[in-house]
Structure formats: structure tokens, C-alpha cells
Amino acid sequence: MPGTRGFDESERLIWAGRAGAYAGGFARLCAHTVPRLLDVAHVGPGVRMLDVGTGPGTAAAAGCARGASVTAVDAEPSMVELARRTAPAADVRLAALPELPFADGTFDAVVGNFVLNHVGGPRATLTELLRLVRPGGRIALTIWTAPPAPGQALIGRAIRAAGAVRPSHLPAGLAAEDDFSRDESGFEGLMESAGLRDAACETLAWDHRADAEEWWSRGPAAGVAFGGAFVQSQTPEVRAEIKRYFDLFGAEFDDSGGVLTLPHTALLGHARR
């Protein structure tokens, strides 16, 4: 297992320059959880909100639409540039977890939509978010479940069926001391271990509809996320085999002439300082 720094460095490389491809595909999937994320964080008029790992700025823009005073950060320059266009009313900055350039207690609410998937030290990240929120303020975060829902597992199934070999530059996962169970009790336990109060977790489930060829071309074929980086690292022959299995397994979700209905589940954890 890689150390925390090695995991974080690998994530930086995976996402470098991927904002446009992400925005054209997976960002629509991840947007589903944003309304509930902001609800449990009590984001509304006048609330000082921090969006960590803002990506294309979806949650930041939604917070601005609710009348919040929004600051957003991301570690990837292309994401920061995109988020500034998506959420022009927000203060969007380049910054990387687990150390952010804000004073203690600056915010009323801190949210992060799937950011914990991309940090090597989840507990250290939560400790930093706890520092940034005022006493009584709220923290709300989403993360993918494990094992994944059938729709989320599609690309991974195709990779395994094709016999693709993990390249050495991609992390195998978190170190044992940093990992936690991706279920409600595991996420609650992580939050409590970082000092958050009144920790609670719920499971969100939805079907994401996407054109099969678009889902492939703006995801794995474009090198987006871990799965995309995995696919891009293979030989042309293995990539073709992964695509063949993607088409084969994708047919299980095809209910409308090439449009896939992909079941997904995520965990939404929230707590107070």
C-alpha cells in the first residue's frame, strides 16, 4: 500500500488536465447528490460555505444559488478554472487537502462532494475540516459505497474481464491505518474518530442515464478518474478488449437503444463541530 503522500501525488497525476472531460460526463452523475448534501449542511442565505474538492464547481454554484457566501477549493488547476466559470459568484482558489489556507472557524458549513475518494488521509482531512468550521457549524460529505452498486461497477468489471494489469504508478488503495468501511457505520465511525459530533450517515441511491458511447468516450477513453487512468495505461490491444467487455456488460443496463440506466449508491455523512 502506498503512503498518504504517494496516494495524493498519484491522484494529482490522474486528474491533471481532466476537467473538461469530467464535466462532459461523470460530473452529471456526481451532481445528483448535491441538493441533499447542501440540505444536511443547512446551506442557505448568508451561510459562509466552503466547498472542498469543488471539481467543476457544481456544489459551489448550488450554494451561491441558495444565497450562501461561497468559497471553493480544488487541487487541480483545470478544475479551478472551470469552477470559476461555473460559479462566478464564488471565491474559487487553488488549494490541496489536508492543509487549507484559512483561519480556524472561518466557515458555518463545509461540504465536499466525493472528495474523500481522492485523499490518502481521510481522517486527517476530516480533522482539517473540523478546524475550519465554527463551533456548532456543520460538515457534510459524500463518498462512494463499497462494494459499488452495479452501475458504478461496470467499468471495473470490464477491466477485470479483459485481464488488464494494474500499472505501478496507480495506487492499490489506502494504507490500512487510513482505510475505513464504506458503509454507514464505517463512515460514522470515521467521523467520530476525527472528533466530529452527532455524526450520522445515510445511503443515497439513484439511476444515472447516459448514452453508452458517450459514457465510454468521456470516461475511460478520456482517462477520467482511476478507471480511466487504468484503461489509458494499457496496450491498444488490451484497451480494445476492455471496450469489448464494456459493451457486453453494458447491454445489461441498456433499456433504450444505447442509453444505459446505471444504478449508483453513495454515502452522505454529516456532523457538527
Backbone torsions as a table, in degrees:
resi	resn	phi	psi	omega
1	MET	NA	140.4	179.5
2	PRO	-76.8	158.6	172.2
3	GLY	-73.3	172.8	-179.3
4	THR	-57.8	-45.5	-177.9
5	ARG	-64.3	-41.3	178.9
6	GLY	-63.2	-40.3	177.5
7	PHE	-62.3	-47.2	-178.8
8	ASP	-63.5	-40.0	178.6
9	GLU	-64.6	-39.6	177.5
10	SER	-63.2	-40.5	178.4
11	GLU	-63.2	-39.7	178.3
12	ARG	-59.4	-42.9	-179.5
13	LEU	-68.1	-40.1	-179.7
14	ILE	-59.2	-39.7	-172.2
15	TRP	-95.9	-3.9	-176.7
16	ALA	-59.2	120.1	176.7
17	GLY	73.0	14.3	-173.9
18	ARG	-96.9	5.2	-173.0
19	ALA	-57.7	-46.0	-176.9
20	GLY	-62.6	-45.9	179.4
21	ALA	-65.1	-40.7	178.6
22	TYR	-62.6	-44.7	-178.5
23	ALA	-62.6	-31.3	-178.9
24	GLY	-81.2	-4.9	-177.3
25	GLY	-140.3	-85.5	-172.0
26	PHE	-63.8	-23.7	-178.9
27	ALA	-60.6	-34.0	179.3
28	ARG	-68.0	-35.3	175.3
29	LEU	-63.0	-48.4	-175.1
30	CYS	-71.5	-19.8	-179.8
31	ALA	-67.5	-20.2	-175.2
32	HIS	-57.8	-36.4	-173.4
33	THR	-83.2	-9.4	-171.1
34	VAL	-62.6	-46.8	-178.7
35	PRO	-57.3	-45.5	180.0
36	ARG	-67.8	-36.6	177.3
37	LEU	-56.9	-46.5	-179.4
38	LEU	-72.2	-32.3	178.0
39	ASP	-59.9	-50.8	-174.8
40	VAL	-71.4	-20.4	175.6
41	ALA	-86.5	-0.3	179.8
42	HIS	57.3	43.2	179.3
43	VAL	-80.6	122.9	-179.6
44	GLY	-158.5	-165.9	-176.1
45	PRO	-55.3	129.8	175.4
46	GLY	81.4	-7.2	-179.5
47	VAL	-72.2	132.5	176.0
48	ARG	-84.6	105.1	-172.6
49	MET	-111.0	136.5	172.2
50	LEU	-112.7	126.9	175.8
51	ASP	-107.7	110.7	-177.7
52	VAL	-95.5	139.6	-175.1
53	GLY	61.5	49.6	-170.7
54	THR	-63.8	-21.7	-179.0
55	GLY	60.8	-127.8	-179.7
56	PRO	-77.9	2.9	175.4
57	GLY	89.5	18.9	-177.0
58	THR	-61.5	-51.6	-179.1
59	ALA	-69.1	-35.9	178.2
60	ALA	-61.6	-45.2	179.0
61	ALA	-64.3	-39.4	179.0
62	ALA	-65.8	-38.2	176.3
63	GLY	-64.2	-42.2	176.8
64	CYS	-61.2	-39.6	180.0
65	ALA	-64.1	-24.8	177.8
66	ARG	-86.8	-1.4	178.9
67	GLY	90.9	10.6	178.3
68	ALA	-78.3	158.3	171.7
69	SER	-92.9	106.8	-164.8
70	VAL	-107.8	129.9	166.5
71	THR	-114.2	140.2	-179.0
72	ALA	-137.0	146.9	179.3
73	VAL	-134.7	152.0	171.8
74	ASP	-152.9	152.2	-178.3
75	ALA	-86.9	-10.2	-175.7
76	GLU	-106.3	118.9	-176.8
77	PRO	-55.3	-38.6	-179.3
78	SER	-66.7	-31.7	175.9
79	MET	-69.9	-41.1	178.7
80	VAL	-60.4	-44.1	179.0
81	GLU	-61.1	-43.7	179.5
82	LEU	-67.2	-42.6	-178.8
83	ALA	-63.2	-35.0	178.0
84	ARG	-63.9	-31.4	176.3
85	ARG	-78.5	-37.4	-178.7
86	THR	-69.8	-38.9	-176.1
87	ALA	-127.1	72.2	-175.0
88	PRO	-64.3	-20.9	179.7
89	ALA	-82.4	-10.5	-178.5
90	ALA	-90.0	156.1	172.9
91	ASP	-92.9	99.1	-174.6
92	VAL	-102.5	126.7	-175.1
93	ARG	-129.7	154.9	173.4
94	LEU	-85.7	116.9	179.9
95	ALA	-162.4	150.6	-174.4
96	ALA	-122.4	134.2	170.2
97	LEU	-67.3	152.3	10.9
98	PRO	-97.3	16.9	178.9
99	GLU	-124.9	115.2	-177.0
100	LEU	-114.9	149.5	-170.0
101	PRO	-87.5	56.8	179.6
102	PHE	-133.3	152.6	179.6
103	ALA	-74.1	160.1	177.9
104	ASP	-56.2	138.7	172.7
105	GLY	66.5	25.1	-176.4
106	THR	-69.3	-30.1	-168.7
107	PHE	-117.8	152.1	174.2
108	ASP	-83.5	-30.1	-177.6
109	ALA	-146.3	138.7	174.7
110	VAL	-123.5	128.1	179.2
111	VAL	-126.1	153.9	176.3
112	GLY	-150.8	116.8	-177.6
113	ASN	-95.2	99.8	179.2
114	PHE	68.5	18.9	-179.7
115	VAL	-72.9	-30.5	-178.2
116	LEU	-65.1	-19.2	174.8
117	ASN	-65.1	-19.1	-167.5
118	HIS	-118.2	19.0	177.2
119	VAL	-122.3	144.2	-179.5
120	GLY	-80.6	-16.1	-179.9
121	GLY	-128.1	80.0	-177.9
122	PRO	-58.4	-39.6	-178.5
123	ARG	-68.4	-41.6	177.0
124	ALA	-63.1	-36.3	177.3
125	THR	-64.0	-45.4	179.2
126	LEU	-64.1	-37.1	177.8
127	THR	-61.6	-40.3	178.1
128	GLU	-67.2	-41.4	178.5
129	LEU	-65.1	-36.3	176.7
130	LEU	-62.2	-38.5	177.6
131	ARG	-62.5	-36.4	-172.4
132	LEU	-80.4	-21.3	-176.8
133	VAL	-93.1	145.3	-179.3
134	ARG	-69.1	160.1	173.8
135	PRO	-55.8	129.0	-176.8
136	GLY	86.6	-10.1	178.6
137	GLY	-71.3	169.6	-171.2
138	ARG	-117.7	147.1	176.3
139	ILE	-124.4	132.6	179.3
140	ALA	-138.6	132.4	-174.6
141	LEU	-142.5	145.3	172.1
142	THR	-112.2	154.8	176.6
143	ILE	-154.8	149.4	178.8
144	TRP	-69.9	147.6	176.3
145	THR	-76.3	157.5	171.8
146	ALA	-140.4	126.9	3.0
147	PRO	-66.2	155.7	-176.4
148	PRO	-75.1	157.9	173.3
149	ALA	-66.8	159.6	-174.4
150	PRO	-55.1	-40.5	-179.6
151	GLY	-67.4	-38.3	179.2
152	GLN	-69.5	-27.7	-176.0
153	ALA	-81.9	-6.2	-172.1
154	LEU	-56.3	-51.5	-175.6
155	ILE	-66.2	-42.2	178.0
156	GLY	-61.8	-38.2	176.9
157	ARG	-60.8	-44.5	-179.1
158	ALA	-64.6	-39.9	178.8
159	ILE	-62.3	-46.5	-178.3
160	ARG	-66.5	-41.6	-178.4
161	ALA	-63.6	-31.8	-179.7
162	ALA	-79.8	-5.7	179.4
163	GLY	72.1	25.2	-179.5
164	ALA	-65.8	142.8	-178.4
165	VAL	-102.3	132.4	179.3
166	ARG	-64.0	125.7	177.3
167	PRO	-72.8	154.1	-173.8
168	SER	-66.8	-22.6	-176.6
169	HIS	-82.2	-6.6	178.3
170	LEU	-98.6	134.7	-177.1
171	PRO	-68.2	144.5	178.0
172	ALA	-80.4	-15.4	-178.3
173	GLY	146.8	-178.0	180.0
174	LEU	-74.2	153.9	170.4
175	ALA	-62.3	150.2	-174.2
176	ALA	-55.2	-38.5	-177.6
177	GLU	-72.6	-15.0	180.0
178	ASP	-101.3	-11.2	-173.1
179	ASP	-85.5	165.3	178.7
180	PHE	-156.9	161.0	-179.8
181	SER	-72.4	130.8	-179.9
182	ARG	-86.6	58.9	172.5
183	ASP	-135.2	176.1	-173.3
184	GLU	-59.8	-45.2	-178.2
185	SER	-68.3	-36.8	178.8
186	GLY	-65.8	-40.3	179.8
187	PHE	-70.2	-41.7	176.4
188	GLU	-60.1	-43.3	180.0
189	GLY	-62.2	-38.8	177.5
190	LEU	-62.4	-45.9	-179.8
191	MET	-62.5	-42.6	180.0
192	GLU	-65.3	-38.0	-179.2
193	SER	-67.5	-21.7	178.1
194	ALA	-90.0	1.1	176.0
195	GLY	96.0	6.0	178.4
196	LEU	-75.4	148.7	-177.6
197	ARG	-104.9	153.8	176.3
198	ASP	52.9	41.7	-178.2
199	ALA	-67.0	137.8	177.8
200	ALA	-145.8	156.4	-178.3
201	CYS	-143.9	143.5	175.3
202	GLU	-134.2	155.9	178.6
203	THR	-100.7	128.6	177.2
204	LEU	-104.8	134.0	-179.3
205	ALA	-131.3	136.5	178.2
206	TRP	-157.8	162.4	174.9
207	ASP	-103.6	126.3	177.5
208	HIS	-102.4	126.4	179.9
209	ARG	-102.0	131.0	-176.9
210	ALA	-151.7	143.5	172.0
211	ASP	-63.5	132.3	-173.1
212	ALA	-59.8	-45.8	-178.6
213	GLU	-68.4	-35.6	177.5
214	GLU	-68.1	-39.4	179.6
215	TRP	-62.2	-37.4	177.1
216	TRP	-73.4	-48.9	-172.1
217	SER	-69.9	-29.6	-179.6
218	ARG	-100.7	7.7	177.0
219	GLY	-122.5	-99.2	-177.4
220	PRO	-57.9	-43.7	-177.2
221	ALA	-67.2	-23.5	179.3
222	ALA	-95.0	2.4	178.5
223	GLY	74.7	22.5	-175.8
224	VAL	-81.3	134.4	175.7
225	ALA	66.3	-174.0	-176.4
226	PHE	-62.2	-44.2	-179.2
227	GLY	-61.4	-41.2	179.0
228	GLY	-65.6	-41.4	177.3
229	ALA	-63.5	-37.5	177.8
230	PHE	-62.2	-48.0	-178.8
231	VAL	-63.6	-45.0	-176.8
232	GLN	-64.4	-23.2	-178.0
233	SER	-80.3	-9.1	-175.8
234	GLN	-86.1	166.3	174.8
235	THR	-69.5	159.7	177.4
236	PRO	-55.0	-36.3	-179.5
237	GLU	-66.0	-42.6	179.7
238	VAL	-70.6	-37.8	176.7
239	ARG	-60.0	-40.9	178.3
240	ALA	-63.9	-37.1	178.9
241	GLU	-69.2	-39.5	175.8
242	ILE	-60.4	-43.8	178.7
243	LYS	-62.3	-38.7	179.0
244	ARG	-61.0	-44.7	179.1
245	TYR	-70.6	-34.6	175.7
246	PHE	-57.7	-45.6	178.6
247	ASP	-65.0	-41.5	-178.9
248	LEU	-63.9	-50.6	-178.9
249	PHE	-72.8	-32.3	179.4
250	GLY	-63.0	-26.9	178.4
251	ALA	-59.7	-24.4	177.9
252	GLU	-64.6	-23.5	-176.3
253	PHE	-109.3	2.8	-176.3
254	ASP	-84.6	112.0	-179.3
255	ASP	-122.1	7.9	-174.9
256	SER	-157.6	57.3	174.3
257	GLY	57.4	54.5	177.9
258	GLY	99.0	-1.3	175.6
259	VAL	-99.0	124.8	-178.2
260	LEU	-94.2	140.6	170.5
261	THR	-110.1	106.0	-168.7
262	LEU	-109.1	110.4	177.6
263	PRO	-69.2	132.6	178.0
264	HIS	-131.3	152.0	172.4
265	THR	-136.1	146.1	177.6
266	ALA	-140.9	158.5	174.7
267	LEU	-100.7	136.3	174.0
268	LEU	-116.1	109.3	178.2
269	GLY	-103.9	140.3	179.0
270	HIS	-146.8	152.1	-175.0
271	ALA	-162.4	178.8	178.3
272	ARG	-124.8	159.6	171.7
273	ARG	-84.3	NA	NA
